[in-house]
Amino acid sequence: MSGTPEFEFVKTAACRDKKVGNCPEVATNVPGVVALRESTRPDSIVTMTASDWATLTDAVKAGEFDLSA
């Protein structure tokens, strides 16, 4: 394989509604890598390790990134 891996991005169920115009997408099909992108900017991809993804999602669940605070 050469170049960028072929990520298979998915959206959350809430974002599959055609009325929702912009959603984060996640790909976990490449072993050891989690890729993120915004549906309106599909060429801008951020990657991280599975461990970093777990740390991020734990922090989100704990409210560390609550923008309403």
C-alpha positions as CSV (number, residue, x, y, z in Angstrom):
1,M,0.0,0.0,0.0
2,S,1.3,3.4,-0.9
3,G,0.1,6.9,0.1
4,T,-2.8,7.5,2.3
5,P,-4.8,4.5,3.6
6,E,-8.3,4.1,2.3
7,F,-10.5,5.2,5.2
8,E,-14.2,4.1,5.4
9,F,-15.9,7.0,7.1
10,V,-19.2,6.6,8.9
11,K,-21.6,9.1,10.5
12,T,-23.6,8.8,13.7
13,A,-27.2,7.7,13.2
14,A,-28.4,11.3,14.0
15,C,-26.3,12.6,11.2
16,R,-27.7,10.3,8.6
17,D,-30.8,12.4,8.3
18,K,-30.6,14.4,5.1
19,K,-31.8,17.5,7.0
20,V,-28.5,17.6,9.0
21,G,-26.0,19.2,6.7
22,N,-22.7,18.9,8.6
23,C,-21.5,16.1,10.8
24,P,-18.2,14.6,12.1
25,E,-17.3,11.3,10.4
26,V,-15.1,8.6,11.9
27,A,-13.2,5.8,10.3
28,T,-11.8,2.8,12.3
29,N,-11.2,0.4,9.5
30,V,-7.4,0.9,9.4
31,P,-5.8,-1.1,12.3
32,G,-4.4,1.1,15.0
33,V,-5.6,4.3,13.5
34,V,-8.8,6.4,14.0
35,A,-9.5,9.0,11.4
36,L,-11.8,12.0,11.7
37,R,-13.2,14.5,9.2
38,E,-16.0,17.0,8.9
39,S,-18.6,16.0,6.2
40,T,-18.4,19.4,4.6
41,R,-14.5,19.2,4.4
42,P,-13.8,15.6,3.4
43,D,-10.2,16.3,2.3
44,S,-9.2,17.5,5.8
45,I,-8.5,14.3,7.8
46,V,-7.1,14.1,11.3
47,T,-5.7,10.8,12.5
48,M,-4.8,9.5,15.9
49,T,-4.0,6.2,17.6
50,A,-6.7,4.1,19.0
51,S,-5.3,4.9,22.5
52,D,-5.5,8.6,21.9
53,W,-9.1,8.1,20.6
54,A,-10.0,6.3,23.8
55,T,-8.5,9.2,25.9
56,L,-10.4,11.8,23.8
57,T,-13.8,10.0,24.0
58,D,-13.4,9.5,27.8
59,A,-12.7,13.2,28.2
60,V,-15.7,14.1,26.1
61,K,-17.9,11.8,28.1
62,A,-16.6,13.3,31.3
63,G,-17.6,16.8,30.2
64,E,-14.0,18.2,29.7
65,F,-15.0,19.8,26.4
66,D,-18.5,21.0,27.4
67,L,-18.8,24.2,25.5
68,S,-22.0,25.3,27.4
69,A,-20.0,25.7,30.6
